[in-house]
Amino acid sequence: MPRPCPAALAAFGVPARRWETRADLFQLLDRARAFLDQAPNGTSIEDAARIANLSQHHFAHRFQETFGASPAAYLRASLLDRAKSMLLEK
């Protein structure tokens, strides 16, 4: 994945002073977000924090700052969207 522009990441809300840190943090959080999007029902926020290589507290705080929703709210919405699409397919 190419490294995103630092100005775009700052506008997106990724916290960090140095652009290398900001880009690395975004890549970790984006990997965890992709994991939550494809997660089975038994997936926990702890698993996503482990994927991002962050403590659970740090992960939750940075995830909310970056994506505008807590990891739990994001996971819940993702599971509901998946269930909705499965019901509409039938």
Long-range contacts (C-beta under 8 A, 24 or more apart in sequence): 1-27, 12-66, 13-65, 13-66, 13-68, 14-65, 14-66, 15-62, 15-65, 15-66, 25-62, 25-66, 26-66, 28-52, 28-53, 28-54, 29-59, 29-62, 29-63, 29-66, 29-67, 32-59, 32-63, 32-71, 33-63, 33-67, 33-74, 36-71, 36-74, 36-75, 36-78, 37-78, 39-75, 39-78, 39-79, 41-79, 43-75, 45-71, 45-72, 45-75, 48-75
